[in-house]
Amino acid sequence: MTSVVFALLSATIVSAVAAPPAVAPKPVAPPKAAPAPAATAEDCNVVDPLKIKAANESGVWKVTLGPNDVLDFGANEAEAKHAVEIIQHYHFTRECFVRRPNASMMYWKNGVAVPPGNMPGQDCITLHPETVQALYAARWKVMDGPLWLLDYGADQAAALEAAKIIHSYSLNRECFIARPHVVMQYWLAE
């Protein structure tokens, strides 16, 4: 009798453990989550919005600052000129990145802050900075609820740093120039 009860109990436990979940699991941090990143200096280039211009260099439209190329728009003259208008409109003086090269997050500041405001012709998505978080779901992503904002692959520290920047500047809009092949990304604050 004891062996029958044990066999039934074992079968019940195995079937309960083997049953698939009724609802898809929500993304969670992997078991060995690293602590939040320490305060790090921002990775920014200085920009003079009064000296920035769109220039055609051998058939390639670039946003330049003196002899330096800031952005490369290929054959897209209109988008290069639009980028200059955006930089000048918001008086951007710093072009900043989270984890170069190939940074998932590029943001621009005018002095020490990210500006608020609007400009006609912007391509922006709205987000809620208070609900933004770095989540792990096979890759490290910065998300606002179901809205995927940034993808950092295996780089947890970069995803945490990007979420921290969104929180600290209260960024509530992510804006793009030249989608779907984004050349310039900028964020605006509340």
N, C-alpha and C positions, 0 to 999 in steps of 0.2 A: 504494500500500500504506500509506503514511504517513497519508493522509487517511482510510482505512478504520479504522486503529487509533485515530486521533484521534476519529473519529465514535463508535466503540464505547466508548472511554474516556469521552467526554463523556456519552453516553447512560447509562452506568453511574453516573457521578457524579450526574447529574440525578435518576435514579430513586432513588438512595440518599438524596439530599437531600429529595426530595419524599415519601418514604415516611412515613406517619403513625407516631407512636411506639406501641409495643406496650403500654406501660403509661402511664396518665395521669400527667402531671408533678406533682410535689409543689410546694406553694406555696413561692415563693422571694421574697426581697426584690427590688424593682425595681432596675434597673442603677445608679441614682444614690441609693443608700441614704444617709440622713443619719447623722451620728455619734450615738451614744447621748446622750440628753438630759443637760444639765448639772443638777447638783443644784438643785432648785427648792423654794421654800417650799410646803408643802402648803396647799391651799385648804380650810379648815375653819371651821365655825361652832361657837361654844361652846354647850353644852347642859347644863342642870342636871337630872340624872335624877330628882331629888327634886321638882322643880317642873313636870315635864312631865305633860300630861294629855290624855285624849281628850275632845273637846267637840263637841257638835252645834251648828253655826252655820247656822241657816236651812235645816235638812234635810241639811246636808253635814257628815260626820264628819271632823274634823281632829285631828291631834296638834299641840298648841299648847304654847308656852313663854311664859307671860305673854301679851302682846298679839300675839306673833308666831306665825304658822302655820309649822310645821316640815314636816308631811306632810298631804296631802289624800286621803282615802279615799272621797270621794263618799258614797254611801248605805251603805257597808259599816262598820257599827258594830263588829262582831266583830273585823275586821282592825285597825281603829284602836286598839281596846283591847289587842289582841295586840301591836301595835307598842310601846305604852307598857310592857307587861310585859317585852318584849325589852330595851328601852332601860334599864329599871330593873334587870332581872336581871343584865345585863352591866356596869352602872354606866357606860354610855356618856356621855362628857363632850364629845366632839367628833364632829360630823357632817362628813365630808370628801368631796371630789369630785375627779375627774380631768376637767378641761375642761368648765366650765359655760359657757353654759346647756346643758340637755339632756345632762348628763353620762352616759356609758355606765357609769361606775364611781362608785358611792357606797359609802363605807366609814365605819365608826364606830370610834372609839378611846375607851379609858378612860384618860385622861391622855395618855401618850406612846406607848402600845402598843395593838395590837389584841388583845383577850383570847382565851384558849382557852376550852374548856368546851363543855357541851351543855345544852340545855333541852328538856323535852318539847314536842312539837308544832312543832318547827322544820322548815322546808322547805329543805333544803340539798343541794348536790351536792359531792362530794369531788373534790379535785384534788391534783396533785403540784407544789408550788411550784418544785421544782428543774428541772422540765421545761417550765414555762410560758415561752412566747416570743411576741413580736409578729411576725406573718407577714403578707406581702402576697399576697393571692389575689383580685385585682380590687378589694379593699378591705383596709384595715388592720384585722386582727383579733388579739385576744389569745387564744392557743390553748394547751391542754394536750394534746399529741398530737392526736387527732382531735376532742377536745372544744372546741367554740367557746364561749369565756367572754364576750368583749366585742367589739363592732364599733365601730370609730372611722372608718369610711369612708375619706376621703382624709387624715385627720389622723395621720400617722406619729408625730409627736412625742408625741401623747397615748397612742397604743398602746404606745410604748416606755416612757413614764412609768408607765402602768398595770402593765405587766409588771415594771418595777423595784419598784413598791410591793408587788406580790405576793411578789417575791423578798425584799425587805428586811424585811418583817414575817412571812415564812414562812406566808403565808395558805394554808390547806389546805381550806377550805370556803367556798363562796359560798352565801349564804342569802337567801331572798326572803319577802316578805309580800305577799299578794294576787296570786299568779300566776294567769292568764297576763299580766295587766296590772299588772306590778310597780310598787308604790308605794314600797316600802322594800326596799333591798338592803343586806345587811351581810355582812361576811366574818369568819371566825374563824381563829385562828392555831393552830399545832401546840403 
